[in-house]
Amino acid sequence: MITPSGRFQVNTRLCLSISDFHPDTWNPAWTVSTIITGLLSFMNDTAPTLGSITSSDAEKRILARRSKAFNLKDRVFCELFPDVVEEIKKDLSETSTAEEATLREEEERLRR
């Protein structure tokens, strides 16, 4: 994981049945779809695993809202997904000042 999510440590190998931590459970019949479904199930789970972290739902929501701006700072992301980068820039430019203030207030409440 590269983008902070509140579920997994960033830039850390993850101990998942679909990762290289468990080569014995790798199934060559898995498709991209089944791998993404497996990853999604781990993201929504709260069970600890190597590379996971614990955070509140509120913290996860804040990280989700901040993820677009975070990814724009990643050179590789921008090179791989130029169309998405343009969409993100448009979305962020349309974000109202009020929405941004609300997000900052939520972050401040969590710090207390």
KABEL-V167993 format. One record per helix or strand of 2 or more residues. SS is the DSSP state (H for helix, E for strand). FROM is the first residue (numbers start at 1). TO is the last residue. Records with the same first field share a line. If there is no record, write none. Layout:
BEGIN
SS=FROM-TO ; FROM-TO
END
This chain:
BEGIN
H=20-25 ; 32-44 ; 57-72 ; 75-80 ; 82-94 ; 97-111
END
